[in-house]
Amino acid sequence: MSRAQWLEDTLRAQLAPVFLEITDESGQHAGNRQETHFRVVVVSDRFEDQSLIRRHRLTQDPLKPAFEAGMHALALHTYTPAEWADRQDAPASPACRGGGH
């Protein structure tokens, strides 16, 4: 199973998202990186009344095994369904600035 699929399965089980988009951005970074940098957009009712830091913790904590296995970076965009209805898009990730990342 690819890391992207594992991330999707894990986040679906933990957050029951109404929208989930996982993008492997590893190719945008220096070096020979595969499945190390991901952008995740997740929309979940579980984010209601949660601070941004709490939302990120709810998303990152179940993904610790992926970091332990070599995942390097995770760009998170976490929204409630109402926020997503107003937005319908998340910011693009910034360009890699080098430095071996």
LINWOCOR-V138417 format. One record per residue. N is the residue number from 1. RES is the residue in one small letter. D_FIRST is the distance of its C-alpha to the first C-alpha in whole Angstrom. Layout:
n=N res=RES d_first=D_FIRST
n=N res=RES d_first=D_FIRST
//
This chain:
n=1 res=m d_first=0
n=2 res=s d_first=4
n=3 res=r d_first=7
n=4 res=a d_first=8
n=5 res=q d_first=6
n=6 res=w d_first=7
n=7 res=l d_first=10
n=8 res=e d_first=11
n=9 res=d d_first=10
n=10 res=t d_first=12
n=11 res=l d_first=15
n=12 res=r d_first=16
n=13 res=a d_first=16
n=14 res=q d_first=18
n=15 res=l d_first=20
n=16 res=a d_first=20
n=17 res=p d_first=21
n=18 res=v d_first=23
n=19 res=f d_first=21
n=20 res=l d_first=18
n=21 res=e d_first=17
n=22 res=i d_first=15
n=23 res=t d_first=16
n=24 res=d d_first=14
n=25 res=e d_first=18
n=26 res=s d_first=17
n=27 res=g d_first=19
n=28 res=q d_first=22
n=29 res=h d_first=22
n=30 res=a d_first=24
n=31 res=g d_first=23
n=32 res=n d_first=20
n=33 res=r d_first=17
n=34 res=q d_first=14
n=35 res=e d_first=12
n=36 res=t d_first=15
n=37 res=h d_first=17
n=38 res=f d_first=16
n=39 res=r d_first=18
n=40 res=v d_first=18
n=41 res=v d_first=21
n=42 res=v d_first=21
n=43 res=v d_first=24
n=44 res=s d_first=24
n=45 res=d d_first=28
n=46 res=r d_first=27
n=47 res=f d_first=28
n=48 res=e d_first=31
n=49 res=d d_first=34
n=50 res=q d_first=32
n=51 res=s d_first=32
n=52 res=l d_first=30
n=53 res=i d_first=29
n=54 res=r d_first=29
n=55 res=r d_first=26
n=56 res=h d_first=24
n=57 res=r d_first=24
n=58 res=l d_first=23
n=59 res=t d_first=20
n=60 res=q d_first=20
n=61 res=d d_first=20
n=62 res=p d_first=17
n=63 res=l d_first=15
n=64 res=k d_first=17
n=65 res=p d_first=14
n=66 res=a d_first=12
n=67 res=f d_first=16
n=68 res=e d_first=17
n=69 res=a d_first=14
n=70 res=g d_first=15
n=71 res=m d_first=15
n=72 res=h d_first=18
n=73 res=a d_first=19
n=74 res=l d_first=19
n=75 res=a d_first=21
n=76 res=l d_first=22
n=77 res=h d_first=24
n=78 res=t d_first=25
n=79 res=y d_first=27
n=80 res=t d_first=29
n=81 res=p d_first=29
n=82 res=a d_first=33
n=83 res=e d_first=32
n=84 res=w d_first=29
n=85 res=a d_first=32
n=86 res=d d_first=34
n=87 res=r d_first=32
n=88 res=q d_first=29
n=89 res=d d_first=28
n=90 res=a d_first=27
n=91 res=p d_first=28
n=92 res=a d_first=26
n=93 res=s d_first=25
n=94 res=p d_first=28
n=95 res=a d_first=28
n=96 res=c d_first=27
n=97 res=r d_first=30
n=98 res=g d_first=29
n=99 res=g d_first=29
n=100 res=g d_first=26
n=101 res=h d_first=24
//
